[in-house]
Amino acid sequence: MTEPTLVDSHCHLDRLEGADQPGAVAQYLADARENGIGHVLCVSIDMGNVHDVLAIAREHEGVSASAGVHPNEEPDPATEPDAATLRDLALDPVVVAVGETGLDYFRSGEDEDMEWQRERFRRHIGVAREVGKPLIIHTRAAAEDTLTILREERAEECGAVMHCFAEDRDVARRALDMGFYISLAGIVTFKNAVELKEVAKMVPEDRLLVETDAPYLAPVPNRGKPNRPAWVRHTAEHVAELRGTSLEALAATTTANFHRLFPRAEAAA
């Protein structure tokens, strides 16, 4: 089972179950290829794992990388990257995107000052614009501030994807109006994701991506298990059904969209 060719546009290969064991990542990628996944974008979340992510992308065919710090990573003066550090990482040939970055207020108390997240987010956007590589955006319980900062910092100049999108149609429309892409993860397959299923139907064909966010958020029929890149096929099948199209057509569309947003991915892999 190798057709159609899909892309897992966002996963964390270094965090997959047993990924630290010899040959494990290679086996996950082989499993993905058997399920028709031709490329994987391995995403960095902090300065502790970014070099592991880059090493995986260098070692394995069909893998590209990103460089950035997740908004939930607490600031540490010893490890918080300045713009120059981010720039150097982003210029690595295997890096095709900056992030994941963004805002996440969900895990923070109502009274906590989130200015450090906003400052870090702006720093990432500035670097992405400077190096000419798109952003991978994470937003949770912070959609309004996320869109405001993206607009203020002119993120449309470098492009972006709203990864693992879980907001409503209004947020989706505003992101699309700024020229951004929408990436759907396993959440869209969940029975209670009624609003998200409507988003899946309304995203224009040329702005849609699919992902796993593995090892998190495994799609039905594997919900609750550690996720893996091969299972992006389940998400794609569900989205194709929602949109009234074939898996083959959705695969062709989302793969073309991925390479349009991340044009350096083929060279990086």
VENFENFEN-V619337 format. One record per residue. N is the residue number from 0. RES is the residue in one small letter. SS is DSSP state (H for helix, E for strand, C for the rest). Layout:
# VENFENFEN-V619337
n=N res=RES ss=SS
n=N res=RES ss=SS
This chain:
# VENFENFEN-V619337
n=0 res=m ss=C
n=1 res=t ss=C
n=2 res=e ss=C
n=3 res=p ss=C
n=4 res=t ss=C
n=5 res=l ss=E
n=6 res=v ss=E
n=7 res=d ss=E
n=8 res=s ss=E
n=9 res=h ss=E
n=10 res=c ss=E
n=11 res=h ss=C
n=12 res=l ss=H
n=13 res=d ss=H
n=14 res=r ss=H
n=15 res=l ss=C
n=16 res=e ss=C
n=17 res=g ss=C
n=18 res=a ss=C
n=19 res=d ss=C
n=20 res=q ss=C
n=21 res=p ss=C
n=22 res=g ss=C
n=23 res=a ss=H
n=24 res=v ss=H
n=25 res=a ss=H
n=26 res=q ss=H
n=27 res=y ss=H
n=28 res=l ss=H
n=29 res=a ss=H
n=30 res=d ss=H
n=31 res=a ss=H
n=32 res=r ss=H
n=33 res=e ss=H
n=34 res=n ss=C
n=35 res=g ss=C
n=36 res=i ss=E
n=37 res=g ss=E
n=38 res=h ss=E
n=39 res=v ss=E
n=40 res=l ss=E
n=41 res=c ss=E
n=42 res=v ss=C
n=43 res=s ss=C
n=44 res=i ss=C
n=45 res=d ss=C
n=46 res=m ss=C
n=47 res=g ss=C
n=48 res=n ss=C
n=49 res=v ss=H
n=50 res=h ss=H
n=51 res=d ss=H
n=52 res=v ss=H
n=53 res=l ss=H
n=54 res=a ss=H
n=55 res=i ss=H
n=56 res=a ss=H
n=57 res=r ss=H
n=58 res=e ss=H
n=59 res=h ss=C
n=60 res=e ss=C
n=61 res=g ss=C
n=62 res=v ss=E
n=63 res=s ss=E
n=64 res=a ss=E
n=65 res=s ss=E
n=66 res=a ss=E
n=67 res=g ss=C
n=68 res=v ss=C
n=69 res=h ss=C
n=70 res=p ss=C
n=71 res=n ss=C
n=72 res=e ss=C
n=73 res=e ss=C
n=74 res=p ss=C
n=75 res=d ss=C
n=76 res=p ss=C
n=77 res=a ss=C
n=78 res=t ss=C
n=79 res=e ss=C
n=80 res=p ss=C
n=81 res=d ss=C
n=82 res=a ss=H
n=83 res=a ss=H
n=84 res=t ss=H
n=85 res=l ss=H
n=86 res=r ss=H
n=87 res=d ss=H
n=88 res=l ss=H
n=89 res=a ss=H
n=90 res=l ss=C
n=91 res=d ss=C
n=92 res=p ss=C
n=93 res=v ss=C
n=94 res=v ss=E
n=95 res=v ss=E
n=96 res=a ss=E
n=97 res=v ss=E
n=98 res=g ss=E
n=99 res=e ss=E
n=100 res=t ss=E
n=101 res=g ss=E
n=102 res=l ss=E
n=103 res=d ss=E
n=104 res=y ss=C
n=105 res=f ss=C
n=106 res=r ss=C
n=107 res=s ss=C
n=108 res=g ss=C
n=109 res=e ss=C
n=110 res=d ss=C
n=111 res=e ss=C
n=112 res=d ss=C
n=113 res=m ss=C
n=114 res=e ss=H
n=115 res=w ss=H
n=116 res=q ss=H
n=117 res=r ss=H
n=118 res=e ss=H
n=119 res=r ss=H
n=120 res=f ss=H
n=121 res=r ss=H
n=122 res=r ss=H
n=123 res=h ss=H
n=124 res=i ss=H
n=125 res=g ss=H
n=126 res=v ss=H
n=127 res=a ss=H
n=128 res=r ss=H
n=129 res=e ss=H
n=130 res=v ss=H
n=131 res=g ss=C
n=132 res=k ss=C
n=133 res=p ss=E
n=134 res=l ss=E
n=135 res=i ss=E
n=136 res=i ss=E
n=137 res=h ss=E
n=138 res=t ss=E
n=139 res=r ss=E
n=140 res=a ss=C
n=141 res=a ss=C
n=142 res=a ss=H
n=143 res=e ss=H
n=144 res=d ss=H
n=145 res=t ss=H
n=146 res=l ss=H
n=147 res=t ss=H
n=148 res=i ss=H
n=149 res=l ss=H
n=150 res=r ss=H
n=151 res=e ss=H
n=152 res=e ss=C
n=153 res=r ss=C
n=154 res=a ss=H
n=155 res=e ss=H
n=156 res=e ss=H
n=157 res=c ss=C
n=158 res=g ss=C
n=159 res=a ss=E
n=160 res=v ss=E
n=161 res=m ss=E
n=162 res=h ss=C
n=163 res=c ss=C
n=164 res=f ss=C
n=165 res=a ss=C
n=166 res=e ss=C
n=167 res=d ss=C
n=168 res=r ss=H
n=169 res=d ss=H
n=170 res=v ss=H
n=171 res=a ss=H
n=172 res=r ss=H
n=173 res=r ss=H
n=174 res=a ss=H
n=175 res=l ss=H
n=176 res=d ss=H
n=177 res=m ss=C
n=178 res=g ss=C
n=179 res=f ss=C
n=180 res=y ss=E
n=181 res=i ss=E
n=182 res=s ss=E
n=183 res=l ss=E
n=184 res=a ss=C
n=185 res=g ss=H
n=186 res=i ss=H
n=187 res=v ss=H
n=188 res=t ss=H
n=189 res=f ss=C
n=190 res=k ss=C
n=191 res=n ss=C
n=192 res=a ss=C
n=193 res=v ss=H
n=194 res=e ss=H
n=195 res=l ss=H
n=196 res=k ss=H
n=197 res=e ss=H
n=198 res=v ss=H
n=199 res=a ss=H
n=200 res=k ss=H
n=201 res=m ss=H
n=202 res=v ss=C
n=203 res=p ss=C
n=204 res=e ss=H
n=205 res=d ss=H
n=206 res=r ss=H
n=207 res=l ss=E
n=208 res=l ss=E
n=209 res=v ss=E
n=210 res=e ss=C
n=211 res=t ss=C
n=212 res=d ss=C
n=213 res=a ss=C
n=214 res=p ss=C
n=215 res=y ss=C
n=216 res=l ss=C
n=217 res=a ss=C
n=218 res=p ss=C
n=219 res=v ss=C
n=220 res=p ss=C
n=221 res=n ss=C
n=222 res=r ss=C
n=223 res=g ss=C
n=224 res=k ss=C
n=225 res=p ss=C
n=226 res=n ss=C
n=227 res=r ss=C
n=228 res=p ss=H
n=229 res=a ss=H
n=230 res=w ss=H
n=231 res=v ss=H
n=232 res=r ss=H
n=233 res=h ss=H
n=234 res=t ss=H
n=235 res=a ss=H
n=236 res=e ss=H
n=237 res=h ss=H
n=238 res=v ss=H
n=239 res=a ss=H
n=240 res=e ss=H
n=241 res=l ss=H
n=242 res=r ss=H
n=243 res=g ss=C
n=244 res=t ss=C
n=245 res=s ss=C
n=246 res=l ss=H
n=247 res=e ss=H
n=248 res=a ss=H
n=249 res=l ss=H
n=250 res=a ss=H
n=251 res=a ss=H
n=252 res=t ss=H
n=253 res=t ss=H
n=254 res=t ss=H
n=255 res=a ss=H
n=256 res=n ss=H
n=257 res=f ss=H
n=258 res=h ss=H
n=259 res=r ss=H
n=260 res=l ss=H
n=261 res=f ss=C
n=262 res=p ss=C
n=263 res=r ss=C
n=264 res=a ss=H
n=265 res=e ss=H
n=266 res=a ss=H
n=267 res=a ss=H
n=268 res=a ss=C
